């Protein structure tokens, strides 16, 4: 912190560099909005959509993950004791992705392990697509936000060169407005894309963790059903 303050103090000694005036939050937002120019609307839309999807997806995966762990532990205990009918009833009464996958397999436990595996595979694909709902929006925002920022950069440079062309001479005051728009939009696009990208990768990791847990439980169920099938065949 001391080093940062020394650098800041040194910068203030440079001629023409003054301290940043204190601003209220509303004044900062208003100034930033003006600096964004025509790109303010699409960039703001990216922020709003990104926040809504991130908050919704966080709570959605949090609740599903917690309930999935509960139902998987319950079903594992029942299957260890070969209480298939009770496990079937437990999965039927739960609406978690894991319960639906296990129910699809348990419901066909009398048809052989091959039918069970096929049912689990089909239901697993459906549940995975539901778990990934909303991620495509975050992935799109991760790509679109920087592109909007770069578009704002191009627009800002066009404004700067138009000012030079109209005045017939190059002055810092003429191009400052256009360059300010260019840099602000670029920064805004990156500021939006970075947290959205982090959130997207976090959600993918959470989903992968849930899928691994479900696959382990499903494989355990298949092994148990196969053992029961072998016992019946040997009698």
N, C-alpha and C positions, 0 to 999 in steps of 0.2 A: 504493500500500500504506500509506503514511504517513497519507493522508487517511482510509482505512478504519479504521485504528487509532485516529485521533482521534475519529471518530464513535462507535466502540465504547466508548472511554473516557468520552465524554460521556454515552452511554446508561447506563453504570454509575453515574453520579452521580445519576440520577433515583431518587427514593425508591421502594423496593420492587423495584427491578431489580437482581438479583444476577448474578454471573458464572455461566455454565453449568458445572456440575460435570463433571469429567473422567469419561468412561465408556469401558469397553472395547467392542470391536465387538459381542461377544455381548450385553452389557448394552443397547447401543443397539438391536440387533435385537429383543431381548425387550421393551423399552419401546415401540418402535414397533408391534410386533405387538399389544400390549395396547391401545395408543391406537386402532388400527384397528377394534377391536371385531369385530362379526360380519362386517364387510366385508373382514377380513384374508384369508379363504380365497379368495374370487373374485379379489381384487386380486393375491394371490400366484400364483394360477393364470395370470393374464394375464402376469405377469413370466416365469414358467417357460416358457410356450408361446412368448412373444415371443422370448426368448433362444434357444430351440432352433431356431425358424424362421430367425432372423437369422443365426446361425452356419452352419446348413446351407445357406441360400441364398447366403451370401457365398462359401463354398468351391465350391458348385455352379457359380455364375456365373463365378467366377475361373478354374476349370479349363476350363469350356466356352469362355470368351473366349480363353484362351491357345491352346487347340487349334484354335479356329475361325480365328484369324489364321494359324496354320501351314498348315492345309489350304487356305485361300483363296489364300494366296500361291503354294502349290504348284500348285493348279489353274489359277490365272491364267497362270503360266509355260507350262504344258502347252497351254492354249487359245491363247495367243499364237503357239505353234508349230504349231497345228492338230493336235495329238496328242490327238484326241478319245477314242480307245480307252484310252489311258493315263490320261487324266483320269477316265474312267468307272471304271476299275479303282481309282484312288486314292480316289474318293468312296465306292465300294462297300466299301472296307476301313476306312472311318472311321465312327464313330458320333456325330460332332458334328452339331448341327442344320444347319449350313451344308452339310456333306457330304451329308446326306440330301436337302436341297432341290436341290442341284446334281445329285445322282444321279438324282432323279426327272425332271429335265429332260433330262439327257444320255442317259438310258435310252430316250428317245423322240426323239432327235435326227434319226432317219431318217423321222419321221412329219410333219415340218414344224414351223415355229416356233410356230404357233398351238397345237398340241398340247403343245409344250414349255412355253409360257407357262402353259397351263392346269394342267399337272402341277406346275410350280413354285408356282403360286398355291395349289393345294390342299395341297401338302406344307408350304408356308410357314405356312398357318393352323394346321396340326397342330403344327408345331415351336414356333410362337409360344405356343400354349396350354400346351405343356410348359415353355417358358421362364418363363412367368408363374405356374407352379404354386407355391403357397405365398403369393403376394402377397395373395390375398383374405383370408388369415388375418391378415396384418399390417394390412390396411385395416380389418378388423373390430375388431381390438384397438385401433386408433387411435380408433375411435368408441366402443367399449364401455368402455374404461378410464376416460375422463372421466365417462361416465354413471354408472359404479359409484361414482366419487368423489362425484358430486353426490347420488346416492342415499344415500351415507354421510352427506353434509351434512344431508339431510332427517332421517335417522334420529337424528343427533346433536342436532339442534334439537328433535325430538320428546322425546328423553330429557331435554333441559334444561327444557322446559316441563312435563314430567311431574314433575320434581323440584320445580319452583316450585309446581305445583298441590298436590303432596303436603305440602309444608311450609307453604303458605299465605302465604309471604312471599318476596321477592326478595333473595337473597344471592349474592355472587359465587361462593362455594364450592359452592352448589347447582347452578349452571349451568355451572361450569367444566368438569366432566367431559364433558357433552354437547357443548359448544362445541369442546372439544379433539378429540373424535371427528370432529366436522363438518369442522374445518379439516385434520386429519391425512388423512382419506380424500380430501378434495378435492386436497390436495397430492400424495398418492400416485397418484391417477388421472392427474393432469397429468404427473407425473414419468415414469410408464410410457408415456403417449401420445406425448410429445415425441420421445424417441429412436426409438420404433417408427415414427412418421411420417417421421422423417428417413431411417431405413433403407429404408422402403418407397419413398420418392422416389428414393433412391440406386439401388436395384435397378431401378426403372423406367427410370432414365436409362441404366444399364448395358445393359439389354435393348434399349432404343431404339438405342443405339450399335451393338450387335451386328446388329440388324435392318438398319440402314443399310448396314453392311459387306456383309451377305449380299445385299441388294438390288442394290448396285453390282456385285458379282461375278456375280450372276444376269443382270443386264442386259448385262454384258460378254459373258457366254456366249451370250445370245440374239443379240446383234449379230454375234458371230462365226459362229454357226450360220446366221444369215440370209445373211451374206456367202458362206458356203460353198454354201448352197442356190442363191443367185443365180449363182455360178460354174458350178455343175452345169447350171443351166437355160440358161446362155449358150453352153454347148458343143454 
